[in-house]
Amino acid sequence: MKILVTGGAGFIGSHIVDSYVKAGHDVAIIDNLATGKKENLNSKAKFYKADLTNKIEIQKILLKEKPDVINHQAAESSVVVSVKNPQQTFLNNTIGTVNLLQACVDAKVKRVIFASSGGCMYGDAKTVPTTETAPPSPLSPYGITKADGEFLLAFYAKEYGILYVALRYANVYGPRQDPHGEAGVVAIFLNKMLSKEKPVIFGDGSCVRDYVFVEDVAKANLLALTKAKNETINIGTGKGTSVKEVFKLLKKAVGYTEAPLYGPHRTGDLQRSILQISKAKKTLGWEPKTSLKDGLERTTRWFHGE
Ligand SMILES: NC(=O)c1ccc[n+]([C@@H]2O[C@H](COP(=O)([O-])OP(=O)(O)OC[C@H]3O[C@@H](n4cnc5c(N)ncnc54)[C@H](O)[C@@H]3O)[C@@H](O)[C@H]2O)c1
């Protein structure tokens, strides 16, 4: 299969590219390297340094490549940045997605897989673990752009017959996650612990998240190449872990001995976010395989350079 991955130089996108290449697919990447890194690029994939906001260039690349499937991971992925600069986030994420989908029509792309967000889509959900049927209630410009993306997919499916699978990720962690961003507590804590600085826990550390290992997420993207049609699917573990507990597990994996620092509670941080994942099992035949303990140990080894 010929697949074009946007954001393929990023944290999650690069693992998806690796899994597609390993499965024998012909892969091309579009990335503007805003947060993505050249060293994440798979050498067997063709690389276009291009920006999704440039509709002419994106159309040219799609017409040249004529991929069967587009996997759309590229986005401004920081909630904090989106609050500081909403215009740029809507341009990058919403208009970027429109440019891509419009180019898909011209290039006759058959299927689009989209990186959505389970953590942001449900806001402060009434029921936790949360199913896909909960109403979209994003609380940030970033979350709104993810809802935009899903509505756009439904429009292009209805109007042009482009099949879609929107994968609503929980909190993804693993090798290659940027520790210098505003999100990604595992990478941030690991980086601090290994450089002998003290990690800061915001609030009392009781906030609960659903942590899913990046290779499990890549596997869901592999299955979504052929399974499920016009579906929105949670990709998480169904299990919640507090920030305090993540700190404890990492402390053990690293052999760190210090206590954390505590900072003020961050406005907008949800108290609990856990995804219900039975639909992923039913529609994709997917289940997470990596326990948090194993995933954190593997991530620690990567941060050690092993
Ligand atoms: N990390 C998580 O826990 C998480 C959770 C839910 C959803 N997501 C979504 O998954 C996707 C991947 O996230 P990530 O954590 O790997 O982030 P990332 O920042 O590592 O990857 C995003 C990639 O997209 C590229 N990019 C951004 N804007 C672009 C543009 N206009 N044109 C071309 N390339 C562009 C960046 O350079 C980067 O390589 C994003 O869509 C994100 O919103 C991530």
The ligand as a MOL file (V3000), in Angstrom:
LIG
                    3D

  0  0  0     0  0            999 V3000
M  V30 BEGIN CTAB
M  V30 COUNTS 44 48 0 0 0
M  V30 BEGIN ATOM
M  V30 1 N 1.1180 13.0660 22.4520 0
M  V30 2 C -0.1170 12.8070 22.8750 0
M  V30 3 O -0.3040 12.3420 24.0180 0
M  V30 4 C -1.3180 13.0380 21.9780 0
M  V30 5 C -2.5950 12.8230 22.5010 0
M  V30 6 C -3.7080 13.0250 21.6790 0
M  V30 7 C -3.5370 13.4050 20.3590 0
M  V30 8 N -2.2760 13.6420 19.8700 0 CHG=1
M  V30 9 C -2.1380 14.0490 18.4660 0
M  V30 10 O -1.2530 13.1470 17.8180 0
M  V30 11 C -0.5460 13.8160 16.7820 0
M  V30 12 C 0.9550 13.6250 16.9630 0
M  V30 13 O 1.3300 14.2200 18.2100 0
M  V30 14 P 2.8100 14.1680 18.7860 0
M  V30 15 O 2.7070 14.0630 20.2590 0
M  V30 16 O 3.6000 13.1650 18.0370 0 CHG=-1
M  V30 17 O 3.3110 15.6410 18.4610 0
M  V30 18 P 4.6060 16.1280 17.6640 0
M  V30 19 O 4.6460 17.6130 17.8560 0
M  V30 20 O 5.8050 15.3380 18.0510 0
M  V30 21 O 4.2460 15.7900 16.1600 0
M  V30 22 C 3.5660 16.6620 15.2930 0
M  V30 23 C 4.3440 16.7180 13.9950 0
M  V30 24 O 3.6260 17.5130 13.0500 0
M  V30 25 C 4.5260 18.4160 12.4210 0
M  V30 26 N 3.7190 19.5750 12.0010 0
M  V30 27 C 3.0320 20.4250 12.8050 0
M  V30 28 N 2.3940 21.3430 12.0640 0
M  V30 29 C 2.6630 21.0700 10.7680 0
M  V30 30 C 2.2960 21.6700 9.5170 0
M  V30 31 N 1.5290 22.7610 9.4750 0
M  V30 32 N 2.7610 21.1380 8.3700 0
M  V30 33 C 3.5630 20.0360 8.3910 0
M  V30 34 N 3.9440 19.4290 9.5360 0
M  V30 35 C 3.5050 19.9400 10.7020 0
M  V30 36 C 5.5720 18.7200 13.4680 0
M  V30 37 O 6.7950 19.1910 12.9480 0
M  V30 38 C 5.7230 17.3570 14.1490 0
M  V30 39 O 6.6820 16.5650 13.4940 0
M  V30 40 C -0.9910 15.2790 16.8470 0
M  V30 41 O -2.0120 15.4660 15.9090 0
M  V30 42 C -1.5230 15.4170 18.2540 0
M  V30 43 O -2.4620 16.4470 18.3460 0
M  V30 44 C -1.1690 13.4730 20.6550 0
M  V30 END ATOM
M  V30 BEGIN BOND
M  V30 1 1 1 2
M  V30 2 2 2 3
M  V30 3 1 2 4
M  V30 4 1 4 5
M  V30 5 2 4 44
M  V30 6 2 5 6
M  V30 7 1 6 7
M  V30 8 2 7 8
M  V30 9 1 8 9
M  V30 10 1 8 44
M  V30 11 1 9 10
M  V30 12 1 9 42
M  V30 13 1 10 11
M  V30 14 1 11 12
M  V30 15 1 11 40
M  V30 16 1 12 13
M  V30 17 1 13 14
M  V30 18 2 14 15
M  V30 19 1 14 16
M  V30 20 1 14 17
M  V30 21 1 17 18
M  V30 22 2 18 19
M  V30 23 1 18 20
M  V30 24 1 18 21
M  V30 25 1 21 22
M  V30 26 1 22 23
M  V30 27 1 23 24
M  V30 28 1 23 38
M  V30 29 1 24 25
M  V30 30 1 25 26
M  V30 31 1 25 36
M  V30 32 1 26 27
M  V30 33 1 26 35
M  V30 34 2 27 28
M  V30 35 1 28 29
M  V30 36 1 29 30
M  V30 37 2 29 35
M  V30 38 1 30 31
M  V30 39 2 30 32
M  V30 40 1 32 33
M  V30 41 2 33 34
M  V30 42 1 34 35
M  V30 43 1 36 37
M  V30 44 1 36 38
M  V30 45 1 38 39
M  V30 46 1 40 41
M  V30 47 1 40 42
M  V30 48 1 42 43
M  V30 END BOND
M  V30 END CTAB
M  END
